[in-house]
Amino acid sequence: MSQAAPATRSERLRHWAARCHGMAPETLDLRLAAGDASFRRYFRLYLPDGTTRMLMDAPPEQEDSQPFVTIARRWRAAGLPVPHLHGVDLAAGFLELDDLGDTPLQARFHGDTHPDTLAWHERALMLLHELQNRAAPAGLPAYDAALLGRELDLFPDWCLGEWLGMSPPPGWSALREALIDAALAQPVVTVHRDFDAMNLMVHDGALTLIDFQDAVAGPLSYDLISLLRGRYCRFPPARFDAWVEAFRRRAIEEGRLPADVDPVTFHRQVQAMAAQRALKVLGIFCRLTLRDGRDGYLERLPHFLDHLDDSLASLPDHEAFRHWLAEAFRPALAERLEAGA
């Protein structure tokens, strides 16, 4: 009588890992480690020799792991810190990776102005320069006008329409077009696309990149503002501006940015990029809640609204939209959150 096939994905993952290591499935020490905003789940595998590995379970009907595998191999060959792939089964949606521990970068933060927080951000910025210098954007999907527009449309579609029942304000189309144009005016580099602290793991005292499967060829400043205007910190304007100017200078020195891009122009491009991302995040967090049933995202909306306001304060051409945010959107957001929606 033949043995029954494993019934669940967890059981199939266990059998796959057992085959990879020449072990009996029932002897494997496999424990759920984490999930994320997608359909991926992560399990920690404890091997008999005392080492551990991370197993990624990414259902192929919902998650295409090929980009992750391709980028991991390319970036590792370029000398970038990414997890090594110990096993790959794309048809099943199973990957075996280095275990980078349980310390994402935000675990090293102790307030927006704490020296440790600032020092770790400096280290992350150094890694960002390395990413842009070492990883060529060739072969990555283009972060083009269509993609930028689809991301911006998440705000009126999901945050305004589906969650708050509001219509976009007058001038939304002009703002949308201006933010797209500002993004496309920048040099094209490799963009991680979520260079936030949660995707930078602290392992053996160094930073390692994870969750890079959505990388694209796009604007120079996108990953910069993903880090500096992320979900964990809101830096004083002077600190933010100093980091942006230091980034501009180094990007010029290393040939990623034309020498004639002056501080004022670059600052405005960065602020426009930051506004685009904040609007995108406001929409995505509502979609994750309403469509995907994920918890914990709505409470982060005021933080990204503050980021959006900080960006628009440096873009005087869009003062009318900023006024609408303050007079209409922010009160509606606060009321809905207070109601526990």
C-alpha positions in Angstrom: 0.0 0.0 0.0 1.5 3.4 -1.1 2.1 6.1 1.5 -0.4 8.9 1.4 0.9 12.2 -0.1 1.3 15.1 2.4 -2.0 16.9 2.7 -1.1 20.4 3.8 1.5 22.9 2.5 3.3 22.6 5.9 3.5 18.9 5.5 4.8 19.2 1.9 7.4 21.7 3.1 8.5 19.3 5.8 8.9 16.4 3.3 10.7 18.6 0.9 13.2 19.8 3.5 13.7 16.2 4.7 14.6 15.1 1.2 17.0 17.9 0.8 18.9 16.9 4.0 18.5 13.1 3.8 16.4 12.9 6.9 13.1 11.4 7.9 10.3 14.0 7.9 9.2 13.1 11.4 12.7 13.9 12.7 12.8 17.4 11.4 12.6 20.3 13.9 10.6 22.8 12.0 9.0 25.8 13.6 6.9 28.7 12.2 9.0 31.9 12.4 7.0 34.6 10.7 4.6 35.7 8.0 4.4 38.9 6.0 2.0 41.1 4.1 2.0 38.7 1.2 1.0 35.0 1.2 4.6 33.9 2.2 5.4 32.2 5.5 8.7 31.5 7.0 9.8 28.4 9.1 13.0 27.9 11.0 14.7 24.6 10.4 16.9 23.3 13.2 19.5 20.8 11.8 21.3 18.1 13.8 24.6 19.8 13.6 23.3 22.8 15.4 22.9 25.1 12.4 19.6 26.6 11.4 18.1 27.6 8.1 15.0 29.6 7.1 12.4 27.9 4.8 10.2 30.1 2.7 6.8 28.8 1.8 5.4 30.9 -1.1 2.4 29.3 -2.8 3.2 29.5 -6.5 -0.4 30.2 -7.4 -0.2 33.4 -5.4 3.5 34.2 -5.2 6.1 34.0 -8.0 9.4 33.3 -6.4 11.4 33.4 -9.6 12.3 37.1 -9.3 13.5 36.6 -5.7 15.7 33.7 -6.8 17.1 35.5 -9.8 17.8 38.7 -7.9 19.3 36.9 -4.9 21.8 35.2 -7.2 22.7 38.3 -9.1 23.1 40.5 -6.1 25.1 37.9 -4.2 27.4 37.6 -7.2 27.8 41.4 -7.2 29.1 41.2 -3.6 25.9 42.4 -1.9 24.7 41.0 1.5 21.7 38.8 0.6 20.8 35.4 2.0 22.4 32.4 0.3 20.0 30.0 -1.4 20.6 26.5 -0.1 17.6 24.9 -1.9 15.1 26.0 -4.5 11.8 24.3 -5.7 10.0 27.0 -7.7 7.2 24.6 -8.8 6.4 23.9 -5.2 7.1 27.4 -4.0 9.7 26.3 -1.4 13.1 27.9 -0.7 15.8 27.2 1.8 17.8 30.3 2.9 20.4 31.4 5.4 18.9 32.0 8.8 19.5 35.7 9.5 18.0 35.7 13.0 15.2 37.7 14.4 16.6 41.2 14.5 15.3 43.6 11.9 16.9 47.0 11.8 14.1 48.7 13.7 15.0 46.7 16.8 18.1 48.8 17.0 16.1 52.1 17.1 15.6 54.0 20.3 13.8 57.1 19.3 14.2 59.5 16.3 17.1 61.4 17.7 18.9 58.7 19.6 22.6 58.3 18.6 22.1 54.5 17.9 19.1 55.2 15.7 21.1 57.8 13.7 24.2 55.6 13.5 22.2 52.6 12.1 20.6 54.8 9.5 24.1 55.9 8.5 25.0 52.3 8.0 21.8 51.6 6.0 22.6 54.6 3.8 26.1 53.2 3.1 24.5 49.9 2.1 22.1 51.8 -0.2 25.1 53.4 -2.0 26.6 49.9 -2.4 23.3 48.5 -3.8 23.1 51.3 -6.4 26.7 51.0 -7.3 27.0 47.2 -7.5 23.6 46.0 -8.8 22.9 47.0 -12.4 19.2 47.8 -13.1 19.3 45.9 -16.5 16.7 43.2 -16.6 14.6 44.5 -13.8 11.0 45.7 -14.5 10.8 49.4 -15.3 9.4 51.7 -12.6 7.6 53.6 -15.4 4.7 56.0 -15.6 2.2 53.3 -15.7 3.5 51.6 -12.5 3.9 54.9 -10.7 0.3 55.8 -11.6 -1.1 52.5 -10.5 0.6 53.0 -7.1 -0.8 56.5 -6.7 -4.3 55.3 -7.7 -4.3 53.1 -4.6 -4.9 56.3 -2.5 -8.2 57.4 -4.1 -9.3 53.9 -4.8 -8.7 52.2 -1.4 -8.1 54.9 1.2 -10.6 57.5 0.0 -13.2 55.4 -1.8 -13.3 52.0 -0.1 -12.4 53.1 3.4 -13.5 56.7 3.9 -16.1 57.0 1.3 -14.6 60.2 0.0 -13.9 61.5 -3.5 -10.5 62.8 -4.6 -10.2 66.6 -4.2 -10.0 69.0 -7.1 -6.4 69.0 -8.3 -5.7 65.4 -7.7 -5.1 64.6 -11.3 -2.6 67.5 -11.5 -0.8 66.3 -8.4 -0.7 62.8 -9.7 0.9 63.9 -13.0 3.4 66.1 -11.3 4.6 63.4 -9.0 5.0 60.9 -11.8 7.0 63.5 -13.9 9.2 64.3 -10.9 10.0 60.6 -10.4 10.8 60.0 -14.1 13.1 63.0 -14.2 15.6 61.2 -11.9 18.4 58.9 -13.0 17.5 55.2 -13.2 19.1 52.8 -10.7 18.3 49.5 -9.1 15.4 50.1 -6.6 14.8 47.6 -3.8 11.3 49.2 -3.6 10.9 48.5 0.1 14.2 49.6 1.6 12.6 50.0 5.0 14.2 49.0 8.3 12.0 45.8 8.5 13.7 44.5 5.3 17.3 45.1 6.6 18.3 42.3 9.0 21.0 42.8 11.6 23.1 39.7 11.6 26.6 39.2 13.0 26.8 43.0 13.4 26.1 43.7 9.7 23.0 44.5 7.6 21.6 42.0 5.1 19.0 42.7 2.5 15.7 40.7 2.4 12.4 40.9 0.6 13.8 42.3 -2.6 11.6 40.3 -5.0 9.8 43.4 -6.2 13.0 45.3 -7.2 12.7 47.5 -10.3 14.7 49.9 -12.4 13.6 53.3 -11.2 14.2 56.7 -9.6 17.5 57.3 -7.7 15.8 58.6 -4.6 13.1 56.0 -4.1 15.0 53.7 -1.7 16.4 56.8 0.1 13.0 58.0 1.1 11.8 54.4 1.9 14.4 54.4 4.6 14.2 58.0 5.8 10.4 58.3 5.6 9.7 54.7 6.7 7.3 53.4 9.3 9.4 53.7 12.4 10.9 57.2 12.5 10.0 60.8 11.7 13.2 62.8 11.6 13.5 66.6 12.2 13.7 68.5 8.9 17.3 69.5 9.5 18.4 65.9 10.0 16.5 64.7 7.0 17.8 67.5 4.8 21.4 66.8 5.8 21.1 63.2 4.9 19.5 64.1 1.5 22.3 66.5 0.7 25.0 64.0 1.7 23.4 61.4 -0.5 23.3 63.9 -3.4 27.0 64.7 -3.1 28.0 61.0 -2.9 25.8 60.1 -5.8 27.5 62.8 -7.9 30.9 61.7 -6.9 30.1 58.1 -7.8 28.5 59.0 -11.2 25.0 58.1 -10.4 23.7 61.7 -10.5 24.7 64.4 -13.0 27.0 67.0 -11.4 24.6 69.9 -12.4 21.8 68.7 -10.2 21.9 71.3 -7.5 20.7 70.9 -3.9 17.4 72.7 -4.3 16.4 70.6 -7.4 17.4 67.3 -5.8 15.6 68.2 -2.6 12.4 68.9 -4.5 12.7 65.6 -6.4 13.2 63.7 -3.1 10.2 65.4 -1.5 8.0 64.6 -4.6 9.2 61.0 -4.5 8.4 60.9 -0.7 4.9 62.2 -1.4 4.3 59.6 -4.0 5.4 56.8 -1.7 3.3 58.1 1.2 0.2 58.3 -0.9 0.9 54.7 -2.2 1.4 53.4 1.4 -1.9 55.1 2.6 -3.7 53.2 -0.1 -1.8 49.9 0.3 -2.4 49.8 4.1 -6.2 50.2 3.5 -6.2 47.5 0.8 -4.3 45.1 3.1 -7.0 45.7 5.7 -10.1 45.7 3.6 -9.3 43.2 0.9 -6.8 40.9 2.6 -8.1 41.0 6.1 -4.7 42.0 7.6 -4.6 43.6 11.0 -2.4 46.4 12.3 -2.1 48.6 9.3 -4.7 51.2 9.8 -3.1 52.4 13.0 0.0 53.4 11.0 -1.9 55.7 8.6 -1.4 58.9 10.7 2.4 58.3 10.7 2.4 58.3 6.9 0.0 61.2 6.7 2.6 63.1 8.7 5.3 62.0 6.3 3.1 63.2 3.4 2.5 66.6 5.1 6.3 67.0 5.6 6.9 66.3 1.9 4.2 68.7 0.7 5.5 71.5 2.9 8.5 71.6 0.5 6.3 71.5 -2.6 4.5 74.9 -2.7 2.8 74.2 -6.0 0.6 71.7 -4.2 -0.4 73.8 -1.2 -4.1 73.4 -2.1 -3.8 69.6 -1.8 -2.0 70.0 1.5 -4.7 72.3 2.8 -7.4 69.7 1.8 -5.4 67.1 3.7 -5.5 69.2 6.8 -9.1 70.4 6.6 -10.9 67.4 5.2 -8.8 64.2 5.1 -7.1 64.3 8.5 -10.3 64.9 10.4 -12.1 62.1 8.5 -9.1 59.8 9.1 -9.1 60.5 12.8 -12.9 60.0 13.1 -12.8 56.7 11.3 -9.9 55.4 13.4 -11.6 56.5 16.6 -14.7 54.7 15.6 -12.6 51.5 15.4 -13.2 50.9 11.7 
